[in-house]
Amino acid sequence: MNKKLTTAIMLTGTSVAAIHGINKIHTSLCTVKNLLDTSENFYYEWRFGKIRYQRKGSGSPLLFIHDLTVGSSSYEYHRLINNLTEKHAVYSLDLLGYGMSDKPPMTYTNNLYEQLVTDFIKSVIGKKASVVVTGESVPFVIMACHNNPDIFNKIVCINPQSLYLQNQIPSKQTDLFKILIETPILGTFIYHLFSNRPGIEKTFWKTYFCDREEVKERYIYNYLEAAHLDDSHAKYTFASYVGKYMNMSILHELKEIDNSILMIGGEKEKDIQTIIENYKYYNPAIEDCYIPNTKHLPQLEAPDEILDQLRMFL
């Protein structure tokens, strides 16, 4: 019996050590290119950690806020920023837990990001700012604008998250999965299964882009690196994401918000016209347009069309 127990302990220890080694190697391979670290990076010392941001151009402030999916960072806007610097002071940030910002082991919520955006505009930009935001980050921007209307100008939402999904709350099942992902070795291994190159590549082909031929190798590598910086501590945002802790209902705020809002949909994004019509039902003043032959990231797939819409609206 003692021999069996000893053997079991040795096998378990060996397995844990092997998984830990695999985690380290995978993280190293994903970040070896060091693509996101540039001389243009600045850092805002926020109370929960350092927030990486870039600032370019001069004129009226314009803030870009990326999505909340695996590998997301301000890189998703890199094809837009340099084309707007003549008339705008353009800011782009990596949200806490994403890209090159700090990734503390904590539960990430939309309320946390609402406060981050509010503090960033007040402390770093220092003026009323327009905002461009993608996907599942739309709710906390709407909330922040409702609660602090004096610091927001116009808002552009690219493929906003559906109002139905925003109402989904944590359950016992999602809580268990969140706890599992947050465990030191096994959780990191599971996170790597969701954030490896084949997974990110598949997401670009099936979800982010309409035309698979338009997906550039550098897009994959930048998302891969962003997902694994800081020893893959982005797993904590992923855990909160799959745990439904980043959801929040904004129906009340959406009805009351008085800012000019433009919603841009990728024409081939699933259910996007219905999603945007639901937003317009609660706030009829919302404007909308659709970019042909694009899905979730038209700012990468068809940047010229997005730039045309931004210039007209802003």
Secondary structure, 3 states (H helix, E strand, C coil): CHHHHHHHHHHHHHHHHHHHHHHHHHHHHHHCCCCCCCCCCEEEEECCEEEEEEEECCCEEEEEECCCCCCCCHHHHHHHHCCCCCCEEEEEECCCCCCCCCCCCCCCCHHHHHHHHHHHHHHHHCCCEEEEEEHHHHHHHHHHHHHCHHHEEEEEEECCCCHHHHCCCCCHHHHHHHHHHHCCCHHHHHHHHHCCHHHHHHHHHHHHCCCHHHCCHHHHHHHHHHHHHHHHCCHHHHHHHHCCCCCCCCHHHHHHCCCCEEEEEECCCCCHHHHHHHHHHHCCCCEEEEECCCCCCHHHHCHHHHHHHHHHHC
